[in-house]
Amino acid sequence: MTQTIPMTSAAIGGMGHSMKRKEDPRFLQGKGNYVEDVNLPGMLWMDIVRSPYAHAKIVSIDASKALAIPGVLAVITGKDLEAYNLHWMPTLMSDTQMVLPVDKVMYQAQEVAAVIATDRYIAADGAAVVDVEYEELPVVVDPFKALLPDAPVLRTDKPGKTDNHIFHWEAGDAAVTDKAFADADVVVKQDIYIPRIHVASIETCGCVASFEKTEGKLTVWMTTQAPHAIRTVFALVAGHVGLSEEKIRIISPDIGGGFGGKVPVYPGYVIAVAASVLIGKPVKWIEDRMENLQADSFARDYHTTAELAATKDGKLTALRFKTLADHGYADAAANPSKFPAGLYHICTGSYDLQAAHVEVDGAYTNKPPGGVAYRCSFRVTEAVHTIERMVDIMAHQIGMDPAALRMKNFIEKDQFPYKSVLGWEYDSGDYHAALQKAMDIIGYDDLRREQLEKRARGEFMGIGISSFTEIVGAGPSKDFDILGIKMFDSAEIRVHPTGKAIARFGTKSQGQGHETTYAQIVAQELGIPMAHVQVEEGDTDTAPYGLGTYASRSTPTSGAAAAMAARKIRDKARKIAAYVMEVAEEDLEWEPGKFTVKGNPEAFKTIQEIAFAAYTNHPQGMEAGLEATHYYDPPNLTFPFGSYICVVDIDAGTGQVHVRRFVAVDDCGNIINPMIVDGQIHGGLSMGLAPSLYEEISYDEAGNCLGGSFIDYLVPTAVETPNWETDKTITPSPHHPFGAKGVGESATVGAPPAIANAVVDALWHLGVRHIDIPMTPSKVWKVLRDHGVTG
Amino acid sequence: MALRTVNFTINGEAKSVQAESRQLLVHCIRETLGLTGTHVGCETSHCGACTIHLDGEPVKSCTMFAVQAEGKSLTTVEGLAVGGTLNPVQEGFWEEHGLQCGFCTPGMMMTATALLRTVNEPTETEIREAISGNLCRCTGYVNIVKAIQYAQRKMHATPAPEAVLQGGD
């Protein structure tokens, strides 16, 4: 339950210290440097004309009125890009999507044309008067109807495509699972929909593209979580028009929240780049909130029929999930190539099941392309929500306490490393301890007694548990790549002569605090105070290549790379220390910050002295300098876990769900900065609350987006958000260099089923088995009304 | 479109700018004056990233025109620290980890600073209500509330109470 790494002094500030964040002074004083803050001489503005229809032929585009406005320099359409074969681009899933359409639009708010002007207001004026004539086409909104034989085929651009089916994927043994279900005493079955949501980072997406003609160099400041991968994608997509990878520089400056929404390449980026190349001036594009919500990649949208089998005394035996994934008009997810449904087969969760079969089919519809994550590793939230709901349904069905059912079926701690029936090797865990701790903190037994009393009085109080297992840190190169690029990540550390250091990484913080936590890792490994370690990321001209920050992968991959690079430096430092002190290497002992001669504590050299020697007095025959680079290929994924307990009270008159308490016990292995880990969990819990009770992007039958502004898309404020209670257990990852697992998304993954289970728990005695999220007042009120509670 | 001259003070400095009548105040601040600490997150008054002070009152500068600032006194996040010293709210946000990506932070701190100027000892509920026009996606608000309580203690030099928070509603 404690860290398995030594604690450095506060002056060094290595792992385990709640160091204040190094990046904060600039943010606190309005000196952050976000994409919209980048202004270049002669910079132009871009605004986008978007489709009002979800599916329509483009009959004509008349830009003459826009071009007549003083200050409008160009209107770019699909036909303009077609001349360069840039009107389509690949998605990260090797599907294709339009940059700008030539003949038809596929969803409401799709980009139709771009206006380039000298000023943002003039660009908007121009966009308002581009006349586009459309001819409406039949709209496919429902993914189930999309797969019916008579459905209109949406992707007519794909030769020979005769339906709207994208992919079929499955895992597990169907026959063994069928037998387990046939042999089961109890089977529960439930349709569960996890709706389409949007990350809605407070900073929207945008870029400043600057093509310097004389050198042929393209620089793009861009809201991206994965700058290096984006550079390669740009080189692959636009290589045929002369953009070569060494001439492309992607800079991801300060990023105002990402959560997965800033992984994809959106058409707006590509149009801005094309505009800058064509016109020869820098072009800025910043989407507004409605564009952000209506056109950028969504998350979730999984329709599942789930089944769970058990013995009558509550031993879980098998599960079967069949899922339909609505991807919009293109599969623009950001999953590793081999996994079209992400890591959904983590869906056996924290339980020791003997059989499981899961299958997912993807469907095209007339909606924006996706789906990316919403602060979660690839499709893990969908998996966790479904298994945790099903376990609760089973508990209620057989009359067993949901905590007791979980305790009975958890993987035991001595079973780790544990091979799941769907093929994962869980690295470490102690699930019983985490749930017990959460139960003790919240006073579980007392709450159950209170619930009985309240129920007798006709009040609705519910207690919900979620005991989740995450799967993060993608990933081992044998299985994990995006567009063929293996999912390693990197660190490069240079120690300067005076013993200070700069460290650069292939990842990119969007608020996670890398400038602090990476410095603490280097401090831990080398003993150089974290205050003296400058961390840089996000500039492809200077940082080593990496796949970026998403899926809680930064600590498991780049964090690991930092430790490995630091250890290479330490090995060299030992040689230099031995040379300078004229002793054998094996006679030296290391503690963070210095090498001491064994048995002679007075004889030592600090890392700062050794660094100076590396440049002034290094051994003959040894390379000068003190630096190292490491590309870390993780041997396995990491499996953070936790148990959450939520208490809700439901207003019988209004259907309002009030989260009275929420206790989160997380285990992310060894901790770099406890303050930052707590902050990550607070934020993750809030992004778990949001889709549970408030957020949804839905569409009417004509394909009109019904959640396309902050009027309709309800991001929780401080008033709706409860005061999260957090605690932890510590079970280090055995394969990570310093035993960490990653934590940024655990709470988003774990929280929704705790809330949903609490609501259903409050209403089960009425005959309520399930309610899909978001559990809005109107939805809950209707359930109460349908069960005779309220009028 | 015709330009108008608009005079105001911002962070204590008198300014005279040329603005189109339709120019939003936030664009005048960010683009004409180059003070990019004030952010835009929605352009519909929902997110509060653009919050500044207008004659001491918090306002959302994305839904005001620049010409409406004529004769007014404006303060932005760049005006909070005095002589390089963070004000108590800025200090509180740093100490209590009240920010992550930093994008909502300037607006959040402007709202908090205005609250603490008008209410001596706000309760947690009052703090949560006061910042309910400012959205944060990263922090879950817990540490923002703590940051504002830190600033309140610092400004009024009251002894630190037990760090017990009640839930929001």
Interface residues (C-beta under 8 A of the other chain):
Chain A: K20 R21 E23 D24 P25 R26 F27 L28 Q29 G30 K31 G32 Y34 E36 D37 N39 R120 Y121 V199 A200 S201 I202 E203 T204 D254 I255 G256 G257 F259 I286 D288 R289 Q510 G511 Q512 G513 H658 V659 R660 R661 M675 I676 D678 G679 H682 G683 G684 L685 S686 M687 S709 F710 I711 V715 T717 A718 V719 E720 T721 P722 N723 W724
Chain B: M1 E20 R22 Q23 H27 R30 E31 G34 L35 T36 G37 T38 H39 V40 G41 C42 E43 T44 H46 C47 A49 T76 V77 E78 L80 A81 L86 Q90 F93 W94 E95 H97 L99 Q100 C101 G102 F103 C104 T105 P106 M109 E124 I127 R128 E129 I131 S132 G133 N134 L135 C136 R137 C138 T139 G140 Y141 V142 N143 I144 V145 L165 Q166 G167 G168 D169
